Amino acid sequence: MDMIGEWIRDIAVFLIVSAAVLHAVPGKDYRKYIRFFTGLILILLLAEPILELSGMARRFEAICHQNMIREEAVTGDGIFE
């Protein structure tokens, strides 16, 4: 039950921060881009419990970590600089 409360808190904090960012942006030119990216992040936040329960979260993290290592090896950007 604690996981659900934490999940709801994370979503609430994200929505408050995204609303503050939308109000802080001058003009309306960038609002559609901010809404697009905040929508993507909100989808990930909503999918998080499903990924955790199905065990896909660890696999997703491992795949992302492998891709980061691979990209660092190709570009030469890494901890050895």
C-alpha positions in Angstrom: 0.0 0.0 0.0 3.0 2.3 0.6 4.0 1.9 -3.0 0.6 3.3 -4.2 0.9 6.3 -1.9 4.4 7.0 -3.1 3.2 6.6 -6.7 0.4 9.1 -6.2 2.7 11.5 -4.5 5.2 11.4 -7.4 2.4 12.1 -9.9 1.1 15.0 -7.8 4.5 16.6 -7.5 5.1 16.1 -11.2 1.8 17.8 -12.1 2.5 20.7 -9.8 6.0 21.2 -11.2 4.8 20.9 -14.8 2.1 23.4 -14.1 4.6 25.8 -12.6 6.9 25.4 -15.6 4.0 26.1 -18.0 3.1 29.3 -16.2 6.8 30.4 -16.0 7.4 30.1 -19.8 7.0 33.5 -21.4 4.8 33.5 -24.5 2.9 30.6 -26.0 5.4 29.4 -28.5 7.0 26.7 -26.4 3.8 25.5 -24.5 3.0 22.8 -27.0 6.5 21.3 -26.7 6.4 21.5 -22.9 3.0 19.8 -22.9 4.3 17.1 -25.3 7.3 16.2 -23.1 5.4 16.5 -19.9 2.8 14.1 -21.4 5.5 11.6 -22.2 6.9 11.8 -18.7 3.4 11.4 -17.3 2.9 8.3 -19.3 6.1 6.8 -17.9 5.0 7.7 -14.4 1.6 6.1 -14.9 3.3 2.9 -16.4 5.8 2.6 -13.6 3.6 0.4 -11.3 2.7 -1.9 -14.1 6.4 -2.3 -15.0 7.3 -3.0 -11.4 4.6 -5.6 -10.9 5.5 -7.4 -14.2 9.2 -7.4 -13.5 9.9 -5.4 -16.7 11.4 -2.4 -14.8 14.7 -4.2 -14.0 14.9 -5.4 -17.6 14.2 -1.9 -18.9 16.9 -0.4 -16.7 19.4 -3.0 -17.8 18.7 -2.3 -21.5 19.0 1.5 -20.9 22.3 0.9 -19.0 23.7 -1.2 -21.9 22.7 1.4 -24.4 24.4 4.2 -22.4 27.6 2.1 -22.1 27.5 1.3 -25.8 27.1 5.0 -26.7 29.8 6.1 -24.3 32.2 3.6 -26.0 31.3 4.9 -29.5 31.5 8.6 -28.6 34.4 8.4 -26.2 32.4 10.3 -23.5 32.8 8.6 -20.2 34.3 8.4 -16.8 37.8 8.0 -18.1 38.2 11.5 -19.3 
